[in-house]
């Protein structure tokens, strides 16, 4: 069954795409939820208008994310952790700790956007990737320092 998508659906297509799906999937999921419509001239015109609007919004969002990524290049965060005399941490620095430190500095970032290649288990300075969009990434400096004794 051929349908016209009204919104982006992961693993199926983007807004305005003409997709071939099984009748049950269309009848029971896509059509009742308003995610797709039957292929007609009026629906094609409506979806094309929605697609143009969505593309304009996506371009504006991408521009703001690129601006944010350029500002993130100057940001560094410091995280205090307990460590032994050799500089090995008792535990490790988590993605959630880095994201929380960024939010404290006024950078609106979610935990899943911070990407660690390997766990941080020693005192030092690390480059951490912040993944903002499929096309936009930025590197920040994370300073891991020993917690002062109380």
N, C-alpha and C positions, 0 to 999 in steps of 0.2 A: 504494500500500500504506500503510495507516495504522499508525503506531507511536506508542509512548509513550516520551518521552525520559527517560532516567535521569540525565542530566547536561546542563549547558549546552553547546550546540554553536553556535559562531559562525555567523551567517547562516542558522540553521535554527530555533532555539528555546531555551527555558530548561527546566530540570528540571520534569517533570510535564506539559509541553505535548503535545498530541495533534497530530502532524504527518503530512502526506501526502507520501511520497517515492516515488521510482521503485523497483521491486522489486530491481533490481540493486544500487542503493546500499544498500538495507536488508540484502540477503542477503550482500553482499561486504564491507561496511564497518561499518555501525551494529550489526548483531546480533552478529557475531563478536567485536567489541571491547567488547561489553557496554554500549554507549552508549544503546541503546534496547531495548525489549521489545515483544512483541506486545500488543495491547489485550485484556486479560481483567479480570475483576473483582478477582482476587487481585493482579494486577500493578498495577492502578489504586490499590488500597489501599496497597500497598508503596511505590509512587512518591509518593503523597500524603504518607506519613510521611517519606520522604526529602526531599520538597520543604519540609515544615514545618521539618525540621532544618536544611536549607540556608538557609532564610529567616532562622531564628534566628541562625545563624552569620554570615550576611551583615549582619544588623542589628548584631551585636556588633562585627564588623570595621569597619563604617561608623562606629560610635560611637568606636572607638579611633582611626580615621583623622581624624575631626573634632577629637578631642582633640589629636592630633599636629599638625593644621593650625593650631590656636590657639596651640600652642607655637612653631610655625615662624614665626609673625608677628613674634616677638621676636628671631629669629635673623638675624645678618648675618655674612657671610664676607668676608675680605680676600684678594685674589689679587694677587701681585706679578708684574709682567711687564716686559720690556725695552721702553723707549719712547724716541722722539726728544725733542728739546727742546720741540717744540710739543705733546707729549702723545699723539701717534699711536703705537700699539703696532706692534711688529715682529711681525706675525701677528695673532691674535685670541684672545680668551678662549673656550675650548671648553666645551661642556656637561659633558664628563667632568671638567674641572678644577673646576667649580662643585660637581658631585656628590661628588667626592673631598674637597673642603673641608668639605662638609656631613657626610660620613661621619667625618671627623677630629673634628668637634664632637659626634659621637655621634648624629647623625640618620640612621637607616637609610633611605637613598634611592637609587634606581637612576638610572643616566644617562638613561634614556628618560623619567623622570618630570620632569626639569628641562626647561622650555620657554623658549627664547629667540626673541623675535619677530624681532630683527635681530642680526647678529653684533656682539659688543662689540669695537671696534677703537680705543677711546680711553680715556684715564685718566678716571675719574669714578665716580659712584655710580649704580647701576642697580637697578631693580625687576625681579626675575626671578620667573616663575611656576613653582611646583612643583605638578604635577598628580598628586594622590594617588589619585583615584578619579573616576569619571564625574561625581559630584556634589560632590567635595571638591577645592578648589584653595587654595593659599596663596601669598602674595607674600613674598619675602625680599629683603634689601638685599645687593647685591654691590658691594664697594668694590674698584675696580681701581686699584692704586697702582704707581708706578714702582719697579722693582727697584733696590736700593741698589748702587752700584758696588763691585766687589770690590777 
